[in-house]
Structure formats: structure tokens, C-alpha cells
Amino acid sequence: MKSTGIVRRVDELGRIVLPIELRRTLNIAEKDSLEIYVDGSSIMLKKYQPACIFCDSAKDISVFKGKNICAHCLKELLQK
């Protein structure tokens, strides 16, 4: 993990602000969803990209009954 040297305080509602430089670099826009990961005492944020529940692909995703499924896996399911 690489340090950016940027320090932010948590406000009274538990929020932090991601600096505009990081948001531009990582292509994070207003209203984008972020996934939160915990690794020991570290917190990691990752831009959320929906992925197929079967193969974890993020290409050609459709939602079926609240679950993400890619076109390839959907085709395989339809063949069975």
C-alpha cells in the first residue's frame, strides 16, 4: 500500500472527505458507490463495480431478481 501523505479528520457524523485530486485520479464521481474492506486494522475503499455472482466478471452485467449475472453465464444457464 502506498501512502499519499494526505490526512483527514473524521467529522462528528463519522464522515471523511476524499480530496478532489484522489477522486479525479481514481475516476470517482459524486454519487458513485464505494466498497469498504477491512484488513486487520486497515480500512480500504474501492470503487464499486457490479460483478457476476457466478464468475466475478464485470462485463455485460444484467440484474435478475436482485442478483448480478453476466451475459456469458446467463447464456450457459439458458442452455441447461
MOJOBEL-V18984 format. One record per backbone hydrogen bond with DSSP energy under -1.0 kcal/mol. CO is the residue of the C=O (numbers start at 1). NH is the residue of the N-H. If there is no record, write none. Layout:
BEGIN
{{CO;NH} {CO;NH}}
END
This chain:
BEGIN
{{11;14} {15;11} {19;23} {20;24} {21;25} {22;26} {23;28} {29;32} {33;48} {35;46} {37;44} {39;42} {42;39} {44;37} {46;35} {52;56} {57;52} {62;69} {64;67} {67;64} {68;53} {69;62} {70;74} {71;75} {72;76} {73;77} {74;78} {75;79}}
END
